[in-house]
């Protein structure tokens, strides 16, 4: 589904944390794949398998780590760790 250098975000437009994280990634100019769980409800199972939780957003990084409901600071720290910003 994604290449090793791709960030994937599972989210929904009704989720405030998803909108915030998506806006942050857009604002930083980060390339990512957005999986809209409203348009693709089956993808919620994939997100749950990755995170072990039903909370969103789930952000999957190129190093195969992930965040669930991350703060902007969490996302920024991880992007810096991966030298993406």
C-alpha positions, 0 to 999 in steps of 0.5 A, spaced: 500 500 500 505 504 501 512 505 499 518 505 505 519 512 504 511 514 505 508 516 511 500 514 511 495 517 515 488 514 517 483 519 519 476 522 518 474 529 516 469 529 522 475 528 527 478 534 530 485 531 531 485 528 524 484 535 521 489 538 525 494 533 524 493 533 516 493 541 517 500 540 520 503 535 515 500 540 509 503 546 512 510 542 513 510 540 506 510 533 508 508 528 502 503 523 505 498 518 503 491 520 506 486 514 508 479 517 509 476 512 513 469 515 511 470 513 504 474 507 505 471 504 512 474 497 511 481 501 512 479 502 519 481 495 520 488 496 517 488 502 522 486 498 528 491 492 526 497 497 526 495 501 532 491 496 536 486 501 538 480 504 535 482 511 536 484 516 530 488 519 527 493 513 526 500 516 523 505 510 520 512 513 519 517 510 514 521 506 519 514 502 521 513 506 527 506 509 528 503 514 533 495 514 535 492 521 536 499 524 536 500 531 538 503 536 533 509 536 538 509 528 537 509 529 530 514 534 529 519 530 533 518 524 529 519 528 523 525 531 525 528 524 528 527 521 521 530 528 518 524 529 514 523 536 516 
